[in-house]
Amino acid sequence: MRSTDRKPGARAQAPSMADVAAVAGVSHQTVSRVLNAPKTVRPDTRERVQSAIEQLGYRRNSSARALRTRRTRLIGVVNPGEARFGPANTTMAIEEAARVAGYATTLAVMRDSQAATVEAALEFFLGLGVDGIVVIAPVTQVAAAANELAGSLPVVMVTAGLRPTSKLRVVGVDQELGAYRATRHLIELGHREIIHVSGPNNWFDARSRIVGWRRALTEAGLEVPPIVPGGWDPVDGFAAARGMIADGRVPSSVFAANDLLALGMMRAFHAEGIRVPEDVSVVGFDDTEGAGYYEPPLTTVRQPFAAVGHRAIEVLLGVIEGESVPSDPIAPEVVVRESSGPPREGAP
């Protein structure tokens, strides 16, 4: 029976790959290559197939494909339960990159590396038949869990400051380089006193940013002052700045471990009539949404989260296929705005 001759009320049969091939004037195998390895098909042929797919409204049958290839095209993503800017944006970037590559994602939250937590996550992923796992591991506890998971499935860890192993690939932003560039920016403005207000010590990002700050100061022959312990929230930055003010030692410049710390510090400085950047320059990290609308607009380090998501998926698919894909850290960039300027006259 032709599709135009079907009985009233009968469900239309979904177009098949063979239907697409017939409309495009190509073989079934060519359609498959366009869907799974488009770069191997000539552009003109690829366009004909894609046009036929759109014309027919063809959709791939994921269940049938999974039975045939023993692949589910499903990727597990482990999140540490952090809704903060970095982990949240990394999670979204990974989901988007996976979808572009033809994979779906499923999320498991792992707040610690206890054996029971790791086992529960692994059983969850094994039950779904995921092809591999991406672990977002900003803190030491989750990184330890990633090593446990890597013995059972292909695993890529998104973190900073760790080296890959034979069973675990590592992808991430070069946090040390970002901190180094932020500090160099202040040095090139003429600052010789650059205080660092740090993030939590159990975060790899915070540790790497300390290393980059120290390296820049050491290379410039400048004194490396004591770290001011902070956190990730504006209240932490506010408290750090209030402590400086109370001690009568407001520096000519501050590199804060993230933008929210910088925001809290600028609020404290403003309350005491200390001008930014005339009296003290402030640089943050992350380029969070709205950083350009602080008063003054914040100089900060922008992280390429979309690039991290794509790199994580590329590396994971390489592991699944038994191929080696480069996983070098991705460089961030300094975004210069109005919160940083030359040191005040007479500043050390």
Secondary structure, DSSP 8 states (H G I E B T S, - for coil): --GGG--TT-------HHHHHHHHTS-HHHHHHHHH-GGGS-HHHHHHHHHHHHHHT----HHHHHHHHS---EEEEEE-S--SHHHHHHHHHHHHHHHHTT-EEEEEE-----HHHHHHHHHHHHHHT-SEEEEE--BHHHHHHHHHHTTTS-EEEE-SS----SS-EEE-B-HHHHHHHHHHHHHHTT-S-EEEE---TTBHHHHHHHHHHHHHHHHTT------B---SSHHHHHHHHHHHHHHT---SEEEESSHHHHHHHHHHHHHTT--TTTT-EEE-SB--TTGGGSSS--BEEE--HHHHHHHHHHHHHHHHHT-------B--EEE--TT--S--TT--
